Amino acid sequence: MLALRGFTWLLLLQSIGELLARGLSLPFPGPVVGMILLLGALRWPLVREPVAACADFLLSHLSLLFVPVGVGVVANLSLLSQYGGRMLAVIVLSTWAGLAATALVLYLLREKADDA
């Protein structure tokens, strides 16, 4: 029951984020605004404990969330054979770019901490 309350909080905050994003014409998607609202709402135990229970439940069943992706890949094997090489190149390059950016930020933060 606690996990259902947490799921309700997640859906409620996502819906509020969607309303704010559309109503105020924000340049961010509604779920991103909802996540920012969730970040603020997690300060209160009334929200934090049910959301933690919901997160534990979702994480314990995480493998089930990959089933739709697997079905989508199998259903579109022709696209994968046509664009697979390009997709692999984009995935590898974007992963390396993300790793390089993270390493650079950590390096700069470490240098700044050493100077202080």
N, C-alpha and C positions, 0 to 999 in steps of 0.2 A: 504493500500500500504506500509505503514511503517513496518507493521508486516511481510510482504513478504520479505522486505529487511533484516529484522532481521533473518528470517529463512534462507535466502541466506547466511548471515554471518555465521550462525551456521553450515550449510552444508559445506561451504567453509573451515572453520577452522577444521572441522572434517576430511574433505578430505586431507587437508594439514598434519594434524596429522597422518592420515593413511599412507600417502606417506613417512613421516619422520620415522615413526615406522618401516615400511617395508624396506625402503631404507637404514636406518642406523642400522637395526637389533636391535632395542631397545627392552628391556625386558618388555615394557609397551604396552598395546593395543593402536591402533590408536586413538580411541575416548578419551582416557585419555590424550594423548598428545594434542589432539585438545582442550580439556577442559583447559589444562594449557596455550595453546595459547590464548584461549578465555579470561582467567583471565588477561593476559597481555593486550589484545586488548580492554578490557572494560574501560581502562583509557581514551580512545578517545570518544568524543561525537558522532562521525561519526559511531561508532560501538555500543556504549552503548545505545543510544536512540532507534534505530531499534530493537535491541535485547530485550530491556525492553518491547517494544510493542508486540513482538512475545511471550515473556514469559507471559505477561498478557493474551494474547489470549489463549495460551496453558493451563494456569492455570484455566481459566474460563471454559474450556472444558475438564478438567482433568478426570472427571468421564467416558468419552467416551474411554479413554485409558485403562480402566479396562475391557472393553467388550471382547477383544481377550483373556485375561487371564481367564475370566469366561467361554468362549467357550472351551478353552483348558482343563479346569478342568472337564467340563461336558463331553467332548469327551473322557476323560481318567479316568472315574470314577472307572474302574476296577483297575487301578494302585493306585488310591487314597485309595481304600478299602484294597489293598494289602500292601501298604507302608505308609498309613496314620499315623499310630502310630509312626513310626520311623521319619516321616517328622515333626510331631508335636513335638517330643522330640528334634530334631535338631533345630527347630525354637525357642523353649523355651530356650534351653541351649545357643544358639548363642545370643539370645536377652539378657539373663542374663549376659553373658560374655561381651558383648558390654557395657551394663550398668555399670558393675563392673569396666571395664577398664576406662570408662569415669569418674566415681566417683573417682577412684584412681588418675587419672591425675589431676582432679580439686582439689582434696585434696592436692596433692604435689605442685601444682601451688599456692594454697592459703597459704600453709606453707611457701613457698619460698617468697611470697609477704609480709607475716607477719614478716619474718626475715629481710627484707630489709628496 
